[in-house]
Each structure stands twice: as structure tokens, then as C-alpha cells.
């Protein structure tokens, strides 16, 4: 991509797991398979009785961030815990993990699952798990925006790749400016409302991908909520085969 490039894409509705619906940004064959260091972005909605029964993973880390309902994580390491709205779960697949993710038995559960690649030197590390509940997610007021820091300097959630991951609420006509660390690339995904990012308009369900920027300037066209994630690419080939990233 050229200097200071931006491009916009929509999600694609897909079925995953056992009856779960996801709005996927990537991987989508013949459109976008990944965005180094990010491997998968799913905005999921799950009804009771559906979900993700036990399955294996290898070679990456994943963050599940909840908007509504709850999600129970259970794995072969002996971890079993439930995260509710506003909280996050992180698992490190490393050399291999088996886990299930099942929603609340009452009402709809929704959130974002984000996969982050591990560099080749860390592909064989021990698997692990961390949960951070809603009350432990730091919240800051930045310009006119309320920013929940899922991953960042003040967040307790730890991963192996240098990224920033924010949940941002911005009122209509509000402004929010965020610096982009040197060498980072990322995306802005609109959950609700409409915004303008560096002059580019975005509506609900759309994402703007960026790189080689030093700053993101966001204006609220409506009362809005959006996700911002950015990170430093590993610069290595990403070989994804279903649940494995080698």
C-alpha cells in the first residue's frame, strides 16, 4: 500500500462453530486473509444452546471481548471461567491448546474475537489463559471520547505482540485524536453509528484499515461506538489452516 493509505471494507455474514453467526472482516478467501499481525476478526452473536464446542488451536493468541451476555471458557489446561459484558479473555495457543467457548444459557451473547499471530520464535511456547473482568479494564476520557483500554500500557491484559486495542464511545459532533506508534498498522471497526476517520466516512459494520499514519483524527457523525486495534507487524509469512496458524 502507498504512504498514508486507507481502505474500507464491509463484514461478511458467516456461520461458525455450532450455530454461531459472525460478521467477519478476515480471513475471507479472495478478499483478505489477514492483516499482519492480525489473523482473524469476528463480530459474533450467539444464542443459548449454540457456541463453540471443544476444538484445537496452535500458533497464535486470541482475545474475546464481550459486548453483551457472557462466555464460558474451558480448556485442557484446567482453566474454566466465565467473562461477562465489558470483560475479556485471552488464550495463548502456542504449541497447542484445546478449549470450548459457550455462551450464557439466557439471552444473546455478543462480542469480538481477535486473533493475533505469534512470531516464529514463539510458536512453540507453552499455552496459557488470562481473564480480565469489566471492572479491571481501564477507562479514560480522551478529547470527547470515552475509551476502554482492552490492551495497552494501563491494561492488565497481556499478550506477546506489541498492540493497542480500544473500545471507544464518541458522541455526535465529538472529536477524538489518537497517535499511532511508528511502524504500527491497524483498523477501525464501527459497532454503532457513523464516524469520519481522517476524512473517510464509515458506517455501522464497516472497517477502515490503515498504515504509515502518525495520527487518527475521528469525528462523530452520529452517537457512535467503534473498536480501534493497531499493532506492529511481525513481517513473517502467515500460514493459517483453519484453527492453526503456523
HELIX and SHEET records of a PDB file:
HELIX    1   1 UNK A  120  UNK A  122  5                                   3    
HELIX    2   2 UNK A  134  UNK A  136  5                                   3    
SHEET    1   A 7 UNK A   6  UNK A  10  0                                        
SHEET    2   A 7 UNK A 206  UNK A 211 -1                                        
SHEET    3   A 7 UNK A 184  UNK A 192 -1                                        
SHEET    4   A 7 UNK A 224  UNK A 232 -1                                        
SHEET    5   A 7 UNK A 163  UNK A 170 -1                                        
SHEET    6   A 7 UNK A 145  UNK A 151 -1                                        
SHEET    7   A 7 UNK A 138  UNK A 142 -1                                        
SHEET    1   B 7 UNK A  12  UNK A  16  0                                        
SHEET    2   B 7 UNK A  20  UNK A  26 -1                                        
SHEET    3   B 7 UNK A  38  UNK A  46 -1                                        
SHEET    4   B 7 UNK A 109  UNK A 117 -1                                        
SHEET    5   B 7 UNK A  60  UNK A  68 -1                                        
SHEET    6   B 7 UNK A  88  UNK A  92 -1                                        
SHEET    7   B 7 UNK A 128  UNK A 132 -1                                        
SHEET    1   C 4 UNK A  51  UNK A  57  0                                        
SHEET    2   C 4 UNK A  97  UNK A 103 -1                                        
SHEET    3   C 4 UNK A  70  UNK A  75 -1                                        
SHEET    4   C 4 UNK A  80  UNK A  84 -1                                        
SHEET    1   D 4 UNK A 175  UNK A 179  0                                        
SHEET    2   D 4 UNK A 215  UNK A 220 -1                                        
SHEET    3   D 4 UNK A 194  UNK A 197 -1                                        
SHEET    4   D 4 UNK A 200  UNK A 203 -1                                        
SHEET    1   E 2 UNK A 240  UNK A 241  0                                        
SHEET    2   E 2 UNK A 244  UNK A 245 -1                                        
END                                                                             
